């Protein structure tokens, strides 16, 4: 296979493979099924650093005892519209899906409902969860931080305080809007991938420990480490800095557990809110407003070099439909790790359905 070819696999086979590997590594059956589905959705939507690329690290965490294999979250507080769980380091994708299921009837009853999880394990790709709510005509806001990790400095500083602190929203519309962004200009996952490949970013999205801008992701593992810049970069990074603080307040702040507690281990503090579109101005008027905005954006005259104006989620949803039909194109960096898992856990590797250039 030439270095330009990408292996394509049938989606269902990949999901079954991931589920079997997780189950053989000791994860409870229902958890393994949910985690496999969420990881696959990451790749289906094009978030290749937060899809099946996480399968091997998750299995390693299971083996080390850092991810809980079989338990239930502890309910620390339940005030009907505001709930707090201790996630007990259970698999993050399973916890977030459970949280959405818990919130759906509450949001229908009260209009809005929020659930915060502390001590969750890593929750993978935030975009993977949005359709679960949007398909129920719920507007979802989801945010996450990792209180045990640091890779982003406050604007103007050089020492890491935050993680990239992703925040996502799913907005019902004729074609749903799927917003998945972070408070930093890039992610730890993409930085690590490029560093392993000896590659650099096209722009200076990081600074070294002395505060000098750089394209080299290897500065994150230097001693002392560099940091990822917040959204807005060197000139307008106060915007990403403010967003990072908001995510911290929604996750660690509302959860009462975060960076002030010297947290340990790879994990997450998570915030989930559902808003029922029928509970305020009404579902019909909600869709009227959002569909009007969508038309205004898509019909907008593009600037030179831009083929057409898209809305958040347009490309991801089209890619998901195509890959479900024609097969999932796995990033070449992922396949060797999946083959190693296949050998280690005696699970047959899915056959390659085709190669794409």
Sine and cosine of phi, psi and omega as CSV:
sin_phi,cos_phi,sin_psi,cos_psi,sin_omega,cos_omega
0.00,0.00,0.80,-0.59,0.02,-1.00
-0.94,0.35,0.35,-0.94,-0.06,-1.00
-0.92,0.38,-0.18,0.98,0.01,-1.00
-1.00,-0.05,-0.14,0.99,-0.04,-1.00
-1.00,0.01,0.61,-0.79,0.01,-1.00
-0.88,-0.47,0.74,-0.67,-0.01,-1.00
-0.98,0.21,0.67,-0.74,-0.03,-1.00
-0.90,-0.43,0.73,-0.68,-0.05,-1.00
-0.80,-0.61,0.50,-0.87,0.07,-1.00
-0.93,0.37,0.72,-0.70,-0.15,-0.99
-0.87,0.50,-0.73,0.69,-0.03,-1.00
-0.88,0.48,-0.59,0.81,0.01,-1.00
-0.92,0.39,-0.63,0.78,0.05,-1.00
-0.91,0.42,-0.68,0.74,0.01,-1.00
-0.89,0.46,-0.70,0.72,0.01,-1.00
-0.90,0.43,-0.64,0.77,0.03,-1.00
-0.87,0.48,-0.76,0.65,-0.02,-1.00
-0.89,0.46,-0.66,0.75,0.01,-1.00
-0.89,0.46,-0.69,0.72,-0.01,-1.00
-0.91,0.41,-0.65,0.76,0.02,-1.00
-0.89,0.46,-0.73,0.69,-0.01,-1.00
-0.89,0.45,-0.66,0.75,0.01,-1.00
-0.90,0.43,-0.68,0.74,0.01,-1.00
-0.94,0.35,-0.40,0.92,0.08,-1.00
-0.99,0.17,-0.05,1.00,0.12,-0.99
0.93,-0.37,-0.06,1.00,-0.02,-1.00
-0.95,0.30,0.65,-0.76,0.02,-1.00
-0.83,0.55,0.56,-0.83,-0.18,-0.98
-0.84,0.55,-0.73,0.69,-0.03,-1.00
-0.92,0.39,-0.57,0.82,0.05,-1.00
-0.91,0.40,-0.70,0.71,-0.01,-1.00
-0.86,0.50,-0.66,0.75,0.00,-1.00
-0.90,0.44,-0.69,0.72,-0.02,-1.00
-0.93,0.37,-0.71,0.71,-0.01,-1.00
-0.89,0.47,-0.68,0.74,0.02,-1.00
-0.87,0.49,-0.67,0.74,0.00,-1.00
-0.90,0.44,-0.68,0.73,-0.02,-1.00
-0.92,0.38,-0.67,0.74,0.02,-1.00
-0.89,0.45,-0.69,0.73,0.03,-1.00
-0.88,0.48,-0.66,0.75,0.01,-1.00
-0.86,0.50,-0.54,0.84,0.07,-1.00
-0.84,0.54,-0.73,0.69,0.03,-1.00
-0.94,0.34,-0.63,0.78,0.02,-1.00
-0.85,0.53,-0.60,0.80,-0.03,-1.00
-1.00,0.04,-0.03,1.00,0.06,-1.00
1.00,-0.05,0.12,0.99,0.02,-1.00
-1.00,-0.05,0.96,0.29,-0.23,-0.97
-0.95,0.31,-0.28,0.96,0.07,-1.00
-0.99,0.11,-0.24,0.97,-0.07,-1.00
-0.83,-0.55,0.44,0.90,0.07,-1.00
-0.93,-0.37,-0.82,-0.57,-0.03,-1.00
-0.93,0.37,-0.18,0.98,0.14,-0.99
-0.87,0.49,-0.38,0.93,-0.01,-1.00
-1.00,0.04,-0.14,0.99,-0.08,-1.00
-0.88,0.48,-0.75,0.66,0.00,-1.00
-0.89,0.45,-0.72,0.70,0.08,-1.00
-0.87,0.49,-0.60,0.80,0.03,-1.00
-0.90,0.43,-0.68,0.73,0.02,-1.00
-0.89,0.46,-0.65,0.76,0.04,-1.00
-0.88,0.48,-0.64,0.77,0.04,-1.00
-0.91,0.42,-0.61,0.79,0.08,-1.00
-0.88,0.47,-0.70,0.71,-0.03,-1.00
-0.91,0.42,-0.56,0.83,-0.01,-1.00
-0.99,0.15,-0.13,0.99,-0.06,-1.00
0.98,0.19,0.19,0.98,-0.02,-1.00
-0.99,0.10,-0.33,0.94,0.11,-0.99
-0.91,-0.40,0.80,-0.59,-0.03,-1.00
-0.95,0.32,0.75,-0.66,-0.12,-0.99
-1.00,0.07,-0.49,0.87,-0.17,-0.99
-0.34,-0.94,0.97,-0.24,0.01,-1.00
-0.18,-0.98,-0.09,-1.00,0.07,-1.00
-0.79,-0.61,0.50,-0.87,0.06,-1.00
-0.92,0.40,0.50,-0.87,0.06,-1.00
-1.00,-0.06,0.79,-0.61,0.03,-1.00
-0.99,0.15,0.93,-0.36,-0.01,-1.00
-1.00,0.00,-0.47,0.88,0.00,-1.00
-0.38,-0.93,0.64,-0.77,0.03,-1.00
-0.57,-0.82,0.97,-0.25,0.03,-1.00
-0.92,-0.39,0.53,0.85,0.04,-1.00
0.94,0.33,-0.83,0.56,0.02,-1.00
-0.99,-0.15,-0.10,0.99,0.04,-1.00
-0.65,-0.76,0.86,-0.52,-0.10,-1.00
-0.79,-0.61,0.61,-0.79,0.06,-1.00
-0.81,-0.58,0.80,-0.60,0.07,-1.00
-0.92,-0.40,0.54,-0.84,0.33,-0.94
-1.00,-0.09,0.89,-0.45,-0.09,-1.00
-0.98,0.20,-0.15,0.99,0.07,-1.00
0.79,0.61,0.50,0.86,0.02,-1.00
0.86,0.50,0.46,0.89,0.12,-0.99
-0.94,0.33,0.33,-0.94,-0.02,-1.00
-0.81,0.59,0.82,-0.57,-0.08,-1.00
-0.85,0.52,-0.72,0.70,0.01,-1.00
-0.85,0.52,-0.61,0.79,0.02,-1.00
-0.93,0.36,-0.66,0.75,0.00,-1.00
-0.89,0.45,-0.69,0.72,-0.04,-1.00
-0.92,0.39,-0.65,0.76,0.05,-1.00
-0.89,0.45,-0.65,0.76,0.06,-1.00
-0.89,0.46,-0.64,0.77,0.00,-1.00
-0.89,0.46,-0.69,0.72,0.02,-1.00
-0.89,0.46,-0.69,0.72,0.04,-1.00
-0.88,0.48,-0.61,0.79,0.01,-1.00
-0.93,0.38,-0.58,0.81,-0.10,-1.00
-0.99,0.14,-0.45,0.89,-0.11,-0.99
-0.81,0.58,-0.80,0.60,-0.01,-1.00
-0.93,0.38,-0.50,0.86,0.02,-1.00
-0.94,0.35,-0.67,0.74,0.01,-1.00
-0.92,0.40,-0.59,0.81,0.04,-1.00
-0.92,0.40,-0.55,0.84,-0.02,-1.00
-0.98,0.18,-0.69,0.73,-0.14,-0.99
-0.96,-0.29,-0.18,0.98,-0.05,-1.00
0.99,-0.17,-0.70,0.72,0.02,-1.00
-0.58,-0.81,0.48,-0.88,0.07,-1.00
-0.42,-0.91,0.56,-0.83,-0.08,-1.00
-0.77,-0.64,0.65,-0.76,0.10,-1.00
-0.75,-0.66,0.77,-0.64,0.03,-1.00
-0.91,-0.41,0.68,-0.73,0.00,-1.00
-0.88,-0.48,0.81,-0.59,0.18,-0.98
-0.95,-0.33,0.47,-0.88,-0.03,-1.00
0.86,0.51,0.65,0.76,0.23,-0.97
-0.99,0.17,0.39,-0.92,0.24,-0.97
-0.98,0.18,0.02,-1.00,-0.04,-1.00
-0.82,0.58,0.63,-0.78,-0.13,-0.99
-0.95,-0.31,0.17,0.98,0.09,-1.00
0.90,0.43,-0.62,-0.79,-0.13,-0.99
-1.00,0.06,0.86,-0.51,-0.05,-1.00
-0.89,0.45,-0.56,0.83,-0.02,-1.00
-0.88,0.48,-0.41,0.91,-0.05,-1.00
-0.89,0.46,-0.36,0.93,-0.09,-1.00
-0.99,-0.11,-0.25,0.97,-0.24,-0.97
-0.92,0.39,-0.67,0.75,-0.03,-1.00
-0.89,0.45,-0.48,0.88,0.01,-1.00
-0.86,0.52,-0.58,0.82,0.02,-1.00
-1.00,0.03,-0.69,0.72,-0.06,-1.00
-0.87,0.50,-0.61,0.79,0.00,-1.00
-0.92,0.39,-0.24,0.97,0.11,-0.99
-0.99,-0.17,0.26,0.97,-0.05,-1.00
0.86,0.51,0.59,0.81,0.08,-1.00
-0.95,-0.31,0.69,-0.72,0.20,-0.98
-1.00,0.08,0.83,-0.55,-0.04,-1.00
-0.91,-0.40,0.67,-0.75,0.17,-0.99
-0.85,-0.52,0.80,-0.60,-0.09,-1.00
-0.73,-0.69,0.74,-0.68,0.00,-1.00
-0.64,-0.77,0.41,-0.91,-0.05,-1.00
-0.49,-0.87,0.57,-0.82,0.15,-0.99
-0.65,-0.76,0.34,-0.94,0.06,-1.00
-0.89,-0.45,0.98,-0.21,-0.10,-0.99
-0.93,0.36,-0.18,0.98,-0.01,-1.00
-0.99,-0.11,-0.07,1.00,-0.08,-1.00
-0.84,-0.54,0.43,-0.90,0.02,-1.00
-0.59,-0.81,0.79,-0.61,0.05,-1.00
-0.51,-0.86,-0.02,1.00,-0.03,-1.00
-0.81,-0.59,0.80,-0.60,0.02,-1.00
-1.00,0.06,0.45,-0.89,0.16,-0.99
-0.90,0.44,0.48,-0.87,-0.05,-1.00
-0.83,0.56,0.79,-0.61,-0.02,-1.00
1.00,-0.05,-0.22,0.98,-0.03,-1.00
-0.98,-0.19,0.04,-1.00,-0.01,-1.00
-0.80,-0.60,-0.13,0.99,-0.05,-1.00
-0.96,-0.27,0.74,-0.68,-0.07,-1.00
-0.92,0.39,0.66,-0.75,0.05,-1.00
-0.80,-0.61,-0.67,0.75,-0.14,-0.99
-0.96,-0.27,0.26,-0.97,0.34,-0.94
-1.00,-0.05,0.07,-1.00,0.01,-1.00
-0.85,0.53,-0.34,0.94,0.13,-0.99
0.80,0.61,0.95,0.32,0.01,-1.00
-0.95,0.32,0.49,-0.87,0.11,-0.99
-0.64,-0.77,0.68,-0.73,-0.09,-1.00
-0.71,-0.71,0.39,-0.92,0.06,-1.00
-0.56,-0.83,0.69,-0.72,0.14,-0.99
-0.94,-0.35,0.82,-0.57,-0.12,-0.99
-0.86,-0.52,0.88,-0.47,0.02,-1.00
-0.88,0.47,0.67,-0.74,0.06,-1.00
-0.25,-0.97,0.06,-1.00,0.03,-1.00
-0.81,0.59,-0.68,0.74,0.22,-0.98
-0.85,-0.52,0.92,-0.39,-0.17,-0.99
-0.83,0.56,0.55,-0.83,0.10,-0.99
-1.00,-0.08,0.84,-0.54,-0.01,-1.00
-0.88,-0.47,0.98,-0.22,-0.03,-1.00
-0.99,-0.17,0.83,-0.55,0.04,-1.00
-0.66,-0.76,0.98,-0.19,-0.07,-1.00
-0.75,-0.66,0.05,-1.00,0.08,-1.00
-0.64,-0.77,0.25,-0.97,-0.01,-1.00
-0.97,0.23,-0.21,0.98,0.05,-1.00
-0.97,-0.25,0.30,-0.96,-0.13,-0.99
-0.98,0.20,-0.32,0.95,0.14,-0.99
-0.49,-0.87,-0.04,-1.00,-0.10,-0.99
-0.93,-0.36,0.28,-0.96,0.12,-0.99
-0.90,0.44,-0.64,0.77,-0.03,-1.00
-0.88,0.48,-0.73,0.68,0.02,-1.00
-0.93,0.38,-0.62,0.79,0.03,-1.00
-0.88,0.47,-0.69,0.73,0.00,-1.00
-0.91,0.41,-0.66,0.75,0.00,-1.00
-0.88,0.48,-0.74,0.67,-0.02,-1.00
-0.91,0.42,-0.62,0.78,0.01,-1.00
-0.89,0.46,-0.67,0.74,0.03,-1.00
-0.89,0.46,-0.56,0.83,-0.03,-1.00
-1.00,0.06,-0.01,1.00,-0.03,-1.00
0.93,0.36,0.43,0.90,-0.03,-1.00
-0.97,-0.26,0.19,-0.98,0.02,-1.00
-0.80,-0.60,0.32,-0.95,0.13,-0.99
-0.95,0.31,0.40,-0.91,0.01,-1.00
-0.95,0.30,-0.39,0.92,-0.01,-1.00
-0.78,-0.63,0.27,-0.96,-0.02,-1.00
-0.98,0.21,1.00,0.01,-0.04,-1.00
-0.99,-0.17,0.08,1.00,0.01,-1.00
-0.71,-0.71,0.23,-0.97,0.19,-0.98
-0.79,-0.62,0.49,-0.87,0.07,-1.00
-0.99,0.12,-0.05,-1.00,-0.10,-1.00
-0.90,0.43,-0.33,0.95,0.04,-1.00
-1.00,-0.05,0.01,1.00,0.04,-1.00
1.00,0.02,0.19,0.98,-0.01,-1.00
-1.00,0.06,0.73,-0.69,-0.02,-1.00
-0.91,0.42,0.57,-0.82,-0.02,-1.00
-0.47,-0.88,0.43,-0.90,0.10,-0.99
-0.99,-0.11,-0.06,1.00,-0.18,-0.98
-1.00,-0.01,0.93,-0.36,-0.01,-1.00
-0.93,0.36,-0.23,0.97,0.01,-1.00
-0.91,0.42,-0.27,0.96,0.00,-1.00
-0.91,0.41,-0.34,0.94,0.00,-1.00
-0.93,0.37,-0.42,0.91,0.02,-1.00
-0.97,-0.25,0.12,0.99,0.05,-1.00
-0.96,0.27,0.23,-0.97,0.07,-1.00
-0.83,-0.56,0.92,-0.40,-0.06,1.00
-0.95,0.31,0.39,-0.92,-0.10,-0.99
-0.98,0.21,0.47,-0.88,0.22,-0.97
-0.99,0.12,-0.11,-0.99,-0.04,-1.00
-0.63,-0.78,0.36,-0.93,0.13,-0.99
-0.99,0.17,0.63,-0.78,0.03,-1.00
-0.98,0.22,0.52,-0.86,0.12,-0.99
-0.95,0.33,0.31,-0.95,0.07,-1.00
-0.80,0.60,0.73,-0.68,-0.08,-1.00
0.96,-0.27,-0.29,0.96,0.09,-1.00
0.90,0.44,-0.46,-0.89,-0.09,-1.00
-0.93,0.38,-0.48,0.88,-0.10,-1.00
-1.00,-0.06,-0.53,0.85,-0.08,-1.00
-0.71,-0.71,0.51,0.86,-0.04,-1.00
-0.93,0.37,-0.15,0.99,0.07,-1.00
-0.88,0.47,-0.40,0.92,0.00,-1.00
-0.95,0.32,-0.75,0.67,0.06,-1.00
-0.91,0.41,-0.56,0.83,0.04,-1.00
-0.87,0.49,-0.72,0.69,0.03,-1.00
-0.90,0.44,-0.64,0.77,0.02,-1.00
-0.91,0.42,-0.64,0.77,0.04,-1.00
-0.87,0.49,-0.66,0.75,0.02,-1.00
-0.91,0.41,-0.62,0.78,0.05,-1.00
-0.88,0.47,-0.72,0.70,0.01,-1.00
-0.88,0.47,-0.64,0.77,0.04,-1.00
-0.88,0.47,-0.64,0.77,0.00,-1.00
-0.92,0.39,-0.64,0.77,-0.02,-1.00
-0.94,0.33,-0.52,0.85,-0.07,-1.00
-0.99,-0.14,-0.98,0.22,-0.02,-1.00
-0.91,0.42,-0.61,0.79,-0.02,-1.00
-0.91,0.41,-0.83,0.55,-0.01,-1.00
-0.92,0.40,-0.53,0.85,0.00,-1.00
-0.98,0.22,-0.27,0.96,0.01,-1.00
0.94,0.33,0.34,0.94,-0.01,-1.00
-0.47,-0.89,0.84,-0.55,-0.04,-1.00
-0.19,-0.98,-0.64,-0.76,-0.14,-0.99
-0.92,0.40,-0.41,0.91,0.01,-1.00
-0.96,0.29,-0.15,0.99,-0.11,-0.99
-0.97,-0.25,0.17,0.98,0.00,-1.00
0.79,0.61,0.75,0.66,-0.02,-1.00
-0.88,0.48,0.49,-0.87,0.00,-1.00
-0.80,-0.61,0.46,-0.89,0.09,-1.00
1.00,-0.01,0.44,-0.90,0.01,-1.00
-0.95,0.30,0.87,-0.50,-0.07,-1.00
-0.22,-0.97,-0.38,-0.92,-0.09,-1.00
-0.37,-0.93,0.53,-0.85,0.32,-0.95
-0.96,-0.27,0.73,-0.69,-0.22,-0.98
-0.78,-0.63,0.64,-0.77,0.06,-1.00
-0.83,-0.55,0.79,-0.62,0.05,-1.00
-0.73,-0.68,0.81,-0.59,0.12,-0.99
-0.79,-0.62,0.70,-0.72,0.14,-0.99
-0.92,-0.40,0.70,-0.71,0.13,-0.99
-0.89,-0.46,0.83,-0.56,0.06,-1.00
-0.98,0.22,0.87,-0.49,-0.06,-1.00
-0.91,0.42,-0.33,0.94,0.00,-1.00
-0.99,0.12,-0.16,0.99,-0.20,-0.98
-1.00,-0.01,-0.16,0.99,-0.08,-1.00
-0.91,-0.42,-0.98,-0.18,0.04,-1.00
-0.98,0.18,-0.12,0.99,-0.01,-1.00
0.96,-0.27,0.55,-0.84,-0.07,-1.00
-0.87,0.48,-0.67,0.74,-0.05,-1.00
-0.88,0.47,-0.71,0.71,0.00,-1.00
-0.95,0.32,-0.53,0.85,0.09,-1.00
-0.87,0.49,-0.76,0.65,-0.01,-1.00
-0.91,0.41,-0.59,0.81,0.03,-1.00
-0.87,0.49,-0.70,0.71,0.00,-1.00
-0.91,0.42,-0.75,0.66,-0.08,-1.00
-0.94,0.35,-0.61,0.80,0.02,-1.00
-0.93,0.36,-0.58,0.81,0.07,-1.00
-0.89,0.46,-0.73,0.69,0.02,-1.00
-0.88,0.48,-0.66,0.76,0.00,-1.00
-0.87,0.50,-0.68,0.73,0.02,-1.00
-0.90,0.44,-0.66,0.75,0.01,-1.00
-0.87,0.49,-0.59,0.81,-0.01,-1.00
-0.97,0.24,-0.76,0.65,-0.06,-1.00
-0.92,0.40,-0.52,0.85,-0.01,-1.00
-1.00,0.06,0.01,1.00,-0.04,-1.00
-0.92,0.39,0.68,-0.73,0.01,-1.00
-0.90,0.44,0.85,-0.52,-0.05,-1.00
-0.96,0.28,0.50,-0.86,0.08,-1.00
-0.97,0.25,0.26,-0.97,-0.02,-1.00
-0.83,0.56,0.70,-0.71,0.02,-1.00
1.00,-0.02,-0.13,0.99,0.02,-1.00
-0.94,-0.33,0.82,-0.57,-0.04,-1.00
-0.93,0.35,-0.70,0.71,-0.01,-1.00
-0.32,-0.95,0.44,-0.90,0.05,-1.00
-0.99,0.14,0.79,-0.61,0.03,-1.00
-0.94,-0.34,0.28,-0.96,0.15,-0.99
-0.97,-0.25,0.43,-0.90,0.03,-1.00
-0.83,0.56,0.81,-0.58,-0.01,-1.00
0.98,-0.22,-0.31,0.95,-0.04,-1.00
-0.84,0.54,-0.80,0.60,-0.05,-1.00
-0.93,0.36,-0.64,0.77,-0.03,-1.00
-0.90,0.44,-0.69,0.73,-0.01,-1.00
-0.93,0.37,-0.63,0.77,0.04,-1.00
-0.91,0.42,-0.65,0.76,0.04,-1.00
-0.90,0.43,-0.65,0.76,0.01,-1.00
-0.88,0.47,-0.72,0.69,0.02,-1.00
-0.87,0.48,-0.71,0.71,-0.04,-1.00
-0.91,0.42,-0.68,0.74,-0.06,-1.00
-0.96,0.29,-0.52,0.85,0.11,-0.99
-0.90,0.44,-0.54,0.84,-0.03,-1.00
-1.00,0.07,-0.66,0.75,-0.17,-0.98
-0.94,-0.34,-0.12,0.99,-0.01,-1.00
0.93,-0.37,0.40,-0.92,-0.08,-1.00
-0.99,-0.11,0.82,-0.57,0.04,-1.00
-1.00,0.07,0.95,-0.30,-0.02,-1.00
-1.00,0.05,0.71,-0.71,0.09,-1.00
-0.84,0.54,0.69,-0.72,-0.06,-1.00
-0.83,0.56,-0.43,0.90,-0.01,-1.00
-0.95,0.31,-0.28,0.96,-0.07,-1.00
-1.00,0.07,-0.60,0.80,-0.17,-0.98
-0.85,0.52,-0.71,0.70,-0.01,-1.00
-0.85,0.53,-0.62,0.79,0.02,-1.00
-0.92,0.39,-0.61,0.79,0.04,-1.00
-0.92,0.40,-0.62,0.78,0.03,-1.00
-0.90,0.43,-0.61,0.79,0.05,-1.00
-0.91,0.43,-0.65,0.76,0.06,-1.00
-0.90,0.44,-0.62,0.78,0.02,-1.00
-0.85,0.52,-0.71,0.71,0.00,-1.00
-0.94,0.33,-0.67,0.74,-0.08,-1.00
-0.92,0.39,-0.55,0.84,-0.11,-0.99
-0.91,-0.41,0.17,0.99,0.07,-1.00
0.81,0.59,0.71,0.70,0.08,-1.00
-0.91,-0.41,0.81,-0.59,-0.07,-1.00
-0.89,0.45,0.79,-0.62,0.05,-1.00
-0.93,0.37,0.72,-0.69,0.02,-1.00
-0.85,0.53,0.59,-0.81,0.03,-1.00
-0.95,0.32,0.51,-0.86,0.08,-1.00
-0.96,0.27,0.83,-0.56,-0.02,-1.00
-0.99,0.11,-0.50,0.86,0.05,-1.00
-0.17,-0.99,0.14,-0.99,0.14,-0.99
-0.88,-0.48,0.61,-0.79,0.01,-1.00
-0.89,-0.46,0.58,-0.82,0.00,-1.00
-0.98,-0.19,0.00,0.00,0.00,0.00
